[in-house]
Amino acid sequence: MVYTGKRGMAFEELINYTNKAYELQGKALINKRPTPVKVLKSKGTKVLSGFYEQQSTVDYDGLYNGRAIVFEAKSTAKKSLPLNMIADHQIRYLDAAEKQGAISFLIVDMRHINEVLLVPNGMLQKYVKDAKNGGRKSIPLGDLEVYGHLVRSGNGVALDYLSVVDRLLEAETA
């Protein structure tokens, strides 16, 4: 996949489009979480000034097959995924949600290789723990390609990440 312009925004729009398709198919209900903003000055529907009232949790949440699903979307042109791209509160939220039974992961647009990868929460938490103990501060591309999961288009959606989720859930129960 090749994206142009504001690459992170294009990736987010692709995920939003995918989520709408999943909803129309009756497959899942997944929403983009808005960042809470305190508006100080506006003109009509346009916000002229404001500030973030609180930290958001993650980019997306919803329901899939009767389970909660939460994930953070990131886009990078680097040959690794820098952990500092993911806020500490987001890392904690992904882990806490998974401990409560949610499906929890990162979805990453690796622009260097023009691929989208799903990174399970467990993999993210391992690298975060290692980084806190003096290890590397990013997930290298080689590890992402081995332990992450390639997301392709299919099943009538642009970015069929739920097919990857299905395979991971099947592997859990096997």
N, C-alpha and C positions, 0 to 999 in steps of 0.2 A: 504494500500500500504506500502511496506517496501522497503526502499532505503538503499544502502550501499555506502561506500567510501565517497567522498566529497558530502555530502548530498545536499547542496545547488546547486551544479553543476548537480547532478542527477535530481533534481527537475526541474531545468532550461532545461535540455535536454528533459525531459518529456513534458514540455510546448512547446518547439520547435518542437518536433515530432507531438504533437497535432495540432499546428498551420499549419504545413505542410499538415497534413491530411485535415484540414478545407479548405486549399487552393486547394488541389486536388479535393475536393468535390464541389468546387465553392461556398462554404458557407461564407468564410471570407478571408481577406488578412491582416494578422497580422505579424509584424516583430519584431525581437529582435533588440533593439537600441544599437548600439555600443557605448562604452564610448570613447570620443575623447582623443586620446593619441598623444603626440608629441614624435616622435622617435628621440633619440639622437644618438644611435648606433645600427646597425643591421648587421647581417651576412645572406645573402640570404633573406629568408622570416622570419627569426627568429629575434625578437626584443631582443637586449641584454640590452639596458637601455632606459629609457624614463620616461615621467611623464604625468599625466592627465592635458590636456590643460584647460579644463573647467569642471564644474559639468555636469553630464548627467541629463536628465529629469527623465524619468521612464524606466523600463526594456522593455516594449512592447508598440507598438502603431500600428494602422492600421485602417481598415474599416470593418464594419459589417452592412449589410442591409442599406447601404447608410449613415451610421453615423460613426463618428470617435470613436475609442475605445482606451483607454489608461489604462495600469495597471502596478502595481509594484508587483513583486513576492518575497516572503520571505519564509524562512524555519527556524523553531525553534524547539528545543527539550524541551523548557520550557513549563510550564503549563499555560502560558499566552503569549500574544504577546507584548513584550516590545516596546514602542513607539520609543525608541532611535534606534531601528533597521531601522527606516524610516527617511531619512534625511529631514530636514525642507524644502529644495527646492523641494523635491519630493512631500511632503504633499501639498505645495502651488500649484505645477503643477497639481496634480490630481484635486484639487478644481477648479483652473482656467479653466482647460479643461472641467470639468463638467458644469461650468457656461456658457461655449461657446457651450454647447449642446453635448459634448462627453459622452460616456458611460465610467465611471471612477470607479476603484475599486482596491482592493488588492486581490491577490490570495496567500493563506498562507498554507504551508505544516506544519501541527501541528504533528510533529513526535511523541510526547508523546502519542497521541491517534491514530496515523497512519491514519489521515484523512486530506483531503485538503478542505479548506473553502474559500469561496468567501466573502470578507468583503466589503460591499458597501461604497463608499466614504463618504456618510452622517454619517455612524457609525464611521468611522475613524475620521472625522472632529469633531464629538461630543467628543470623547475621548481626542483628542488633545486640544480642548478648555478647557475641564475639567482639564486636566493636567496643563495647563498654569494658571489655577485658584486655584492651590493647590491640585487637585485631584490625583488619582493614575496615575502612569506613564506607565501603561500597560493596555491591554484589557484582562480581565480574561477569562479563558477557558469557564466558564459557560455562559458568555455573548456572546462569539464567537459561542458557540453551539446554543444559542437561537436566536441571531440576525444575525449571519453569515449564510451562505448557503452552505450545503454540496455539494461538487463536486464529481461526480462519473464518471466512464468510461461509454461510451454508444455512440450510433449513429456512430459507426465506428471509434471513437477516444479514446485515452487513458485517457484523462482528459477532459470530456465534459463540460467545464465551460460555453460555449455559451447556453446550455440548461438552466442554472441558469440565465444567462443574459436575455434570452427570458421570463422566468417567472417573473423576476423583471420588465421588460418593460411592460408586460401584466398587472401587478398589478398597474403600474403608470397610465395606460390609463383606468383602470376599474373604 
